[in-house]
């Protein structure tokens, strides 16, 4: 199963800043700078029970971000 770019954004509150940023990233209009630590934090945050996202949905979202991002060395 894959989600459309619209589905990704619908995961978050539509008018929230995180939803707007996620939308820009998934559309390719914003390129995120990433590190292993950032990706781990995304996993931790999106897996919180308050969001009620299933594992597959979180994986698809994070894969979309990783596919469009640039890894940087964080020291």
Secondary structure, DSSP 8 states (H G I E B T S, - for coil): ----HHHHHHTS-TTSHHHHHHHHHHHTSS--EE-HHHHHHHHHHHTSTTT---HHHHHHHHHHHHHH-EE----
